[in-house]
């Protein structure tokens, strides 16, 4: 992926979030939100497997 593409996508993320993604608090919040989604998906898969 080209450097400019990465910069553009990061800038679009910041616009969507309304905050800088260089902030430690923002990064922590994003990590926790993604982790929550991953765990929810794992629970769904485990439930369907039963």
KERO-163638 format. One record per residue: residue number from 1; residue in three letters; z, x, y of N, C-alpha, C, CB in turn. Coordinates in steps of 0.2 Angstrom, whole numbers. Atoms other than C-alpha are relative to their C-alpha. Glycine has a CB too. Layout:
% KERO-163638
<node><num>NUM</num><residu>ALA</residu><n_up>Z</n_up><n_east>X</n_east><n_north>Y</n_north><ca_up>Z</ca_up><ca_east>X</ca_east><ca_north>Y</ca_north><c_up>Z</c_up><c_east>X</c_east><c_north>Y</c_north><cb_up>Z</cb_up><cb_east>X</cb_east><cb_north>Y</cb_north></node>
...
***
This chain:
% KERO-163638
<node><num>1</num><residu>UNK</residu><n_up>0</n_up><n_east>4</n_east><n_north>-6</n_north><ca_up>0</ca_up><ca_east>0</ca_east><ca_north>0</ca_north><c_up>0</c_up><c_east>5</c_east><c_north>6</c_north><cb_up>6</cb_up><cb_east>-5</cb_east><cb_north>0</cb_north></node>
<node><num>2</num><residu>UNK</residu><n_up>0</n_up><n_east>-4</n_east><n_north>-6</n_north><ca_up>-4</ca_up><ca_east>7</ca_east><ca_north>17</ca_north><c_up>6</c_up><c_east>-1</c_east><c_north>4</c_north><cb_up>-7</cb_up><cb_east>-3</cb_east><cb_north>4</cb_north></node>
<node><num>3</num><residu>UNK</residu><n_up>-6</n_up><n_east>0</n_east><n_north>-4</n_north><ca_up>9</ca_up><ca_east>12</ca_east><ca_north>29</ca_north><c_up>0</c_up><c_east>-6</c_east><c_north>5</c_north><cb_up>1</cb_up><cb_east>7</cb_east><cb_north>4</cb_north></node>
<node><num>4</num><residu>UNK</residu><n_up>1</n_up><n_east>5</n_east><n_north>-5</n_north><ca_up>3</ca_up><ca_east>0</ca_east><ca_north>42</ca_north><c_up>2</c_up><c_east>-7</c_east><c_north>-3</c_north><cb_up>-6</cb_up><cb_east>0</cb_east><cb_north>4</cb_north></node>
<node><num>5</num><residu>UNK</residu><n_up>-1</n_up><n_east>7</n_east><n_north>3</n_north><ca_up>4</ca_up><ca_east>-15</ca_east><ca_north>30</ca_north><c_up>7</c_up><c_east>-1</c_east><c_north>-1</c_north><cb_up>-4</cb_up><cb_east>0</cb_east><cb_north>-7</cb_north></node>
<node><num>6</num><residu>UNK</residu><n_up>-7</n_up><n_east>1</n_east><n_north>1</n_north><ca_up>22</ca_up><ca_east>-11</ca_east><ca_north>26</ca_north><c_up>4</c_up><c_east>-1</c_east><c_north>6</c_north><cb_up>3</cb_up><cb_east>7</cb_east><cb_north>-3</cb_north></node>
<node><num>7</num><residu>UNK</residu><n_up>-3</n_up><n_east>1</n_east><n_north>-6</n_north><ca_up>27</ca_up><ca_east>-10</ca_east><ca_north>44</ca_north><c_up>-2</c_up><c_east>-7</c_east><c_north>3</c_north><cb_up>-3</cb_up><cb_east>5</cb_east><cb_north>5</cb_north></node>
<node><num>8</num><residu>UNK</residu><n_up>1</n_up><n_east>7</n_east><n_north>-2</n_north><ca_up>18</ca_up><ca_east>-26</ca_east><ca_north>48</ca_north><c_up>4</c_up><c_east>-5</c_east><c_north>-4</c_north><cb_up>-8</cb_up><cb_east>-2</cb_east><cb_north>-1</cb_north></node>
<node><num>9</num><residu>UNK</residu><n_up>-4</n_up><n_east>5</n_east><n_north>4</n_north><ca_up>27</ca_up><ca_east>-35</ca_east><ca_north>34</ca_north><c_up>7</c_up><c_east>0</c_east><c_north>1</c_north><cb_up>-1</cb_up><cb_east>1</cb_east><cb_north>-8</cb_north></node>
<node><num>10</num><residu>UNK</residu><n_up>-7</n_up><n_east>-1</n_east><n_north>-2</n_north><ca_up>44</ca_up><ca_east>-28</ca_east><ca_north>39</ca_north><c_up>1</c_up><c_east>-4</c_east><c_north>6</c_north><cb_up>2</cb_up><cb_east>7</cb_east><cb_north>0</cb_north></node>
<node><num>11</num><residu>UNK</residu><n_up>0</n_up><n_east>3</n_east><n_north>-6</n_north><ca_up>40</ca_up><ca_east>-34</ca_east><ca_north>56</ca_north><c_up>0</c_up><c_east>-8</c_east><c_north>0</c_north><cb_up>-5</cb_up><cb_east>2</cb_east><cb_north>5</cb_north></node>
<node><num>12</num><residu>UNK</residu><n_up>0</n_up><n_east>8</n_east><n_north>1</n_north><ca_up>36</ca_up><ca_east>-52</ca_east><ca_north>50</ca_north><c_up>6</c_up><c_east>-2</c_east><c_north>-3</c_north><cb_up>-6</cb_up><cb_east>-1</cb_east><cb_north>-5</cb_north></node>
<node><num>13</num><residu>UNK</residu><n_up>-7</n_up><n_east>2</n_east><n_north>3</n_north><ca_up>52</ca_up><ca_east>-52</ca_east><ca_north>40</ca_north><c_up>5</c_up><c_east>0</c_east><c_north>5</c_north><cb_up>2</cb_up><cb_east>5</cb_east><cb_north>-5</cb_north></node>
<node><num>14</num><residu>UNK</residu><n_up>-5</n_up><n_east>0</n_east><n_north>-5</n_north><ca_up>62</ca_up><ca_east>-48</ca_east><ca_north>55</ca_north><c_up>-1</c_up><c_east>-6</c_east><c_north>5</c_north><cb_up>-1</cb_up><cb_east>7</cb_east><cb_north>5</cb_north></node>
<node><num>15</num><residu>UNK</residu><n_up>2</n_up><n_east>6</n_east><n_north>-4</n_north><ca_up>53</ca_up><ca_east>-61</ca_east><ca_north>65</ca_north><c_up>3</c_up><c_east>-7</c_east><c_north>-3</c_north><cb_up>-7</cb_up><cb_east>-1</cb_east><cb_north>2</cb_north></node>
<node><num>16</num><residu>UNK</residu><n_up>-2</n_up><n_east>6</n_east><n_north>3</n_north><ca_up>57</ca_up><ca_east>-74</ca_east><ca_north>52</ca_north><c_up>7</c_up><c_east>-1</c_east><c_north>-1</c_north><cb_up>-3</cb_up><cb_east>0</cb_east><cb_north>-8</cb_north></node>
<node><num>17</num><residu>UNK</residu><n_up>-7</n_up><n_east>0</n_east><n_north>1</n_north><ca_up>75</ca_up><ca_east>-69</ca_east><ca_north>50</ca_north><c_up>3</c_up><c_east>0</c_east><c_north>7</c_north><cb_up>2</cb_up><cb_east>7</cb_east><cb_north>-3</cb_north></node>
<node><num>18</num><residu>UNK</residu><n_up>-3</n_up><n_east>0</n_east><n_north>-7</n_north><ca_up>78</ca_up><ca_east>-67</ca_east><ca_north>69</ca_north><c_up>5</c_up><c_east>5</c_east><c_north>1</c_north><cb_up>3</cb_up><cb_east>-7</cb_east><cb_north>1</cb_north></node>
<node><num>19</num><residu>UNK</residu><n_up>-5</n_up><n_east>-5</n_east><n_north>-1</n_north><ca_up>87</ca_up><ca_east>-51</ca_east><ca_north>67</ca_north><c_up>-4</c_up><c_east>6</c_east><c_north>-3</c_north><cb_up>6</cb_up><cb_east>-1</cb_east><cb_north>-4</cb_north></node>
<node><num>20</num><residu>UNK</residu><n_up>3</n_up><n_east>-6</n_east><n_north>3</n_north><ca_up>83</ca_up><ca_east>-33</ca_east><ca_north>63</ca_north><c_up>2</c_up><c_east>2</c_east><c_north>-7</c_north><cb_up>2</cb_up><cb_east>6</cb_east><cb_north>5</cb_north></node>
<node><num>21</num><residu>UNK</residu><n_up>-2</n_up><n_east>-2</n_east><n_north>7</n_north><ca_up>83</ca_up><ca_east>-27</ca_east><ca_north>45</ca_north><c_up>2</c_up><c_east>7</c_east><c_north>0</c_north><cb_up>-7</cb_up><cb_east>-1</cb_east><cb_north>-4</cb_north></node>
<node><num>22</num><residu>UNK</residu><n_up>-4</n_up><n_east>-6</n_east><n_north>0</n_north><ca_up>90</ca_up><ca_east>-11</ca_east><ca_north>50</ca_north><c_up>7</c_up><c_east>0</c_east><c_north>1</c_north><cb_up>-3</cb_up><cb_east>5</cb_east><cb_north>6</cb_north></node>
<node><num>23</num><residu>UNK</residu><n_up>-8</n_up><n_east>1</n_east><n_north>0</n_north><ca_up>107</ca_up><ca_east>-19</ca_east><ca_north>52</ca_north><c_up>3</c_up><c_east>0</c_east><c_north>-7</c_north><cb_up>1</cb_up><cb_east>-7</cb_east><cb_north>4</cb_north></node>
<node><num>24</num><residu>UNK</residu><n_up>-3</n_up><n_east>0</n_east><n_north>6</n_north><ca_up>118</ca_up><ca_east>-16</ca_east><ca_north>38</ca_north><c_up>3</c_up><c_east>-7</c_east><c_north>-2</c_north><cb_up>7</cb_up><cb_east>5</cb_east><cb_north>0</cb_north></node>
<node><num>25</num><residu>UNK</residu><n_up>-2</n_up><n_east>6</n_east><n_north>1</n_north><ca_up>125</ca_up><ca_east>-33</ca_east><ca_north>39</ca_north><c_up>-6</c_up><c_east>-5</c_east><c_north>-3</c_north><cb_up>3</cb_up><cb_east>-4</cb_east><cb_north>6</cb_north></node>
<node><num>26</num><residu>UNK</residu><n_up>5</n_up><n_east>4</n_east><n_north>2</n_north><ca_up>108</ca_up><ca_east>-41</ca_east><ca_north>37</ca_north><c_up>-3</c_up><c_east>3</c_east><c_north>-7</c_north><cb_up>-6</cb_up><cb_east>2</cb_east><cb_north>5</cb_north></node>
<node><num>27</num><residu>UNK</residu><n_up>1</n_up><n_east>-3</n_east><n_north>7</n_north><ca_up>104</ca_up><ca_east>-29</ca_east><ca_north>22</ca_north><c_up>4</c_up><c_east>-3</c_east><c_north>-5</c_north><cb_up>-1</cb_up><cb_east>7</cb_east><cb_north>0</cb_north></node>
<node><num>28</num><residu>UNK</residu><n_up>-5</n_up><n_east>3</n_east><n_north>5</n_north><ca_up>120</ca_up><ca_east>-35</ca_east><ca_north>14</ca_north><c_up>-1</c_up><c_east>-7</c_east><c_north>-1</c_north><cb_up>7</cb_up><cb_east>2</cb_east><cb_north>3</cb_north></node>
<node><num>29</num><residu>UNK</residu><n_up>2</n_up><n_east>7</n_east><n_north>1</n_north><ca_up>116</ca_up><ca_east>-53</ca_east><ca_north>17</ca_north><c_up>-6</c_up><c_east>-1</c_east><c_north>-4</c_north><cb_up>0</cb_up><cb_east>-3</cb_east><cb_north>7</cb_north></node>
<node><num>30</num><residu>UNK</residu><n_up>6</n_up><n_east>0</n_east><n_north>4</n_north><ca_up>99</ca_up><ca_east>-51</ca_east><ca_north>10</ca_north><c_up>1</c_up><c_east>1</c_east><c_north>-7</c_north><cb_up>-6</cb_up><cb_east>4</cb_east><cb_north>3</cb_north></node>
<node><num>31</num><residu>UNK</residu><n_up>-1</n_up><n_east>-2</n_east><n_north>6</n_north><ca_up>105</ca_up><ca_east>-42</ca_east><ca_north>-5</ca_north><c_up>4</c_up><c_east>-6</c_east><c_north>-4</c_north><cb_up>4</cb_up><cb_east>6</cb_east><cb_north>0</cb_north></node>
<node><num>32</num><residu>UNK</residu><n_up>-4</n_up><n_east>6</n_east><n_north>3</n_north><ca_up>118</ca_up><ca_east>-56</ca_east><ca_north>-9</ca_north><c_up>-4</c_up><c_east>-6</c_east><c_north>-1</c_north><cb_up>6</cb_up><cb_east>-1</cb_east><cb_north>5</cb_north></node>
<node><num>33</num><residu>UNK</residu><n_up>4</n_up><n_east>6</n_east><n_north>1</n_north><ca_up>106</ca_up><ca_east>-70</ca_east><ca_north>-6</ca_north><c_up>-5</c_up><c_east>1</c_east><c_north>-6</c_north><cb_up>-4</cb_up><cb_east>-1</cb_east><cb_north>6</cb_north></node>
<node><num>34</num><residu>UNK</residu><n_up>5</n_up><n_east>-1</n_east><n_north>5</n_north><ca_up>93</ca_up><ca_east>-62</ca_east><ca_north>-18</ca_north><c_up>4</c_up><c_east>1</c_east><c_north>-7</c_north><cb_up>-4</cb_up><cb_east>7</cb_east><cb_north>1</cb_north></node>
<node><num>35</num><residu>UNK</residu><n_up>-4</n_up><n_east>0</n_east><n_north>6</n_north><ca_up>107</ca_up><ca_east>-58</ca_east><ca_north>-31</ca_north><c_up>2</c_up><c_east>-7</c_east><c_north>-2</c_north><cb_up>6</cb_up><cb_east>5</cb_east><cb_north>2</cb_north></node>
<node><num>36</num><residu>UNK</residu><n_up>-1</n_up><n_east>7</n_east><n_north>1</n_north><ca_up>112</ca_up><ca_east>-76</ca_east><ca_north>-30</ca_north><c_up>-5</c_up><c_east>-3</c_east><c_north>-4</c_north><cb_up>3</cb_up><cb_east>-4</cb_east><cb_north>6</cb_north></node>
<node><num>37</num><residu>UNK</residu><n_up>6</n_up><n_east>3</n_east><n_north>3</n_north><ca_up>95</ca_up><ca_east>-82</ca_east><ca_north>-34</ca_north><c_up>-2</c_up><c_east>3</c_east><c_north>-7</c_north><cb_up>-7</cb_up><cb_east>2</cb_east><cb_north>5</cb_north></node>
<node><num>38</num><residu>UNK</residu><n_up>1</n_up><n_east>-3</n_east><n_north>6</n_north><ca_up>93</ca_up><ca_east>-69</ca_east><ca_north>-48</ca_north><c_up>5</c_up><c_east>-3</c_east><c_north>-5</c_north><cb_up>0</cb_up><cb_east>7</cb_east><cb_north>0</cb_north></node>
<node><num>39</num><residu>UNK</residu><n_up>-5</n_up><n_east>2</n_east><n_north>5</n_north><ca_up>109</ca_up><ca_east>-75</ca_east><ca_north>-56</ca_north><c_up>-1</c_up><c_east>-7</c_east><c_north>-2</c_north><cb_up>7</cb_up><cb_east>1</cb_east><cb_north>3</cb_north></node>
<node><num>40</num><residu>UNK</residu><n_up>2</n_up><n_east>7</n_east><n_north>1</n_north><ca_up>104</ca_up><ca_east>-93</ca_east><ca_north>-54</ca_north><c_up>-6</c_up><c_east>-1</c_east><c_north>-5</c_north><cb_up>-2</cb_up><cb_east>-4</cb_east><cb_north>7</cb_north></node>
<node><num>41</num><residu>UNK</residu><n_up>6</n_up><n_east>0</n_east><n_north>5</n_north><ca_up>87</ca_up><ca_east>-90</ca_east><ca_north>-63</ca_north><c_up>3</c_up><c_east>2</c_east><c_north>-7</c_north><cb_up>-5</cb_up><cb_east>5</cb_east><cb_north>3</cb_north></node>
<node><num>42</num><residu>UNK</residu><n_up>-2</n_up><n_east>-2</n_east><n_north>7</n_north><ca_up>96</ca_up><ca_east>-81</ca_east><ca_north>-77</ca_north><c_up>4</c_up><c_east>-5</c_east><c_north>-3</c_north><cb_up>5</cb_up><cb_east>7</cb_east><cb_north>1</cb_north></node>
<node><num>43</num><residu>UNK</residu><n_up>-4</n_up><n_east>6</n_east><n_north>3</n_north><ca_up>108</ca_up><ca_east>-96</ca_east><ca_north>-79</ca_north><c_up>-5</c_up><c_east>-5</c_east><c_north>-3</c_north><cb_up>5</cb_up><cb_east>-3</cb_east><cb_north>5</cb_north></node>
<node><num>44</num><residu>UNK</residu><n_up>5</n_up><n_east>5</n_east><n_north>2</n_north><ca_up>93</ca_up><ca_east>-107</ca_east><ca_north>-80</ca_north><c_up>-3</c_up><c_east>2</c_east><c_north>-7</c_north><cb_up>-6</cb_up><cb_east>-1</cb_east><cb_north>5</cb_north></node>
<node><num>45</num><residu>UNK</residu><n_up>4</n_up><n_east>-3</n_east><n_north>6</n_north><ca_up>84</ca_up><ca_east>-96</ca_east><ca_north>-93</ca_north><c_up>5</c_up><c_east>-1</c_east><c_north>-6</c_north><cb_up>-2</cb_up><cb_east>7</cb_east><cb_north>1</cb_north></node>
<node><num>46</num><residu>UNK</residu><n_up>-5</n_up><n_east>0</n_east><n_north>5</n_north><ca_up>100</ca_up><ca_east>-95</ca_east><ca_north>-103</ca_north><c_up>2</c_up><c_east>-7</c_east><c_north>-3</c_north><cb_up>7</cb_up><cb_east>3</cb_east><cb_north>2</cb_north></node>
<node><num>47</num><residu>UNK</residu><n_up>-1</n_up><n_east>7</n_east><n_north>1</n_north><ca_up>103</ca_up><ca_east>-114</ca_east><ca_north>-102</ca_north><c_up>-6</c_up><c_east>-3</c_east><c_north>-4</c_north><cb_up>1</cb_up><cb_east>-4</cb_east><cb_north>6</cb_north></node>
<node><num>48</num><residu>UNK</residu><n_up>6</n_up><n_east>3</n_east><n_north>4</n_north><ca_up>85</ca_up><ca_east>-118</ca_east><ca_north>-108</ca_north><c_up>0</c_up><c_east>3</c_east><c_north>-7</c_north><cb_up>-6</cb_up><cb_east>2</cb_east><cb_north>4</cb_north></node>
<node><num>49</num><residu>UNK</residu><n_up>0</n_up><n_east>-3</n_east><n_north>7</n_north><ca_up>87</ca_up><ca_east>-106</ca_east><ca_north>-123</ca_north><c_up>5</c_up><c_east>-3</c_east><c_north>-5</c_north><cb_up>1</cb_up><cb_east>8</cb_east><cb_north>1</cb_north></node>
<node><num>50</num><residu>UNK</residu><n_up>-5</n_up><n_east>3</n_east><n_north>5</n_north><ca_up>102</ca_up><ca_east>-115</ca_east><ca_north>-130</ca_north><c_up>-3</c_up><c_east>-6</c_east><c_north>-3</c_north><cb_up>6</cb_up><cb_east>-2</cb_east><cb_north>4</cb_north></node>
***
